[in-house]
Amino acid sequence: MAENKVGAVKKTPAQQKSSPNKQSDRRFKSKPKSGSKRQSMLNTQRLAPFKYDMNELLSASAMDPAKASSFLATVIAKASRVSTKDAKEFAKTFLEAGDLTKEEFDRACKLMDKYSKYR
């Protein structure tokens, strides 16, 4: 920006065109999102019922209660921040280790699908 003799700031032609309410102009010029694909993630608004159902499942399983608590916290974190697919892969490691049975693993996956949404 250049100053004239009086000390006032001279605006460039691009600055002169802009309206005083720049936010309203931006509202109509939205850019398409690039690169991020929609993924199935845990619905955080339905977190309490999900925890309740998972706790019922884990209390009926043969998994150690301390391990079950850590398992549930990690599943919730992965499912709500990364994707339910990653949370299912994490649960599969417990299936392979023998901490969960195939039926318990299937029920946990169904619960993750039930309480998820695409975002």
PyMOL commands that set and color helices and strands:
alter all, ss='L'
color gray80, all
select helices_A, chain A and resi 13-17+22-28+44-60+65-81+84-97+102-114
alter helices_A, ss='H'
color red, helices_A
select strands_A, chain A and resi 2-3+9-10+40-42+116-118
alter strands_A, ss='S'
color yellow, strands_A
deselect
rebuild
show_as cartoon
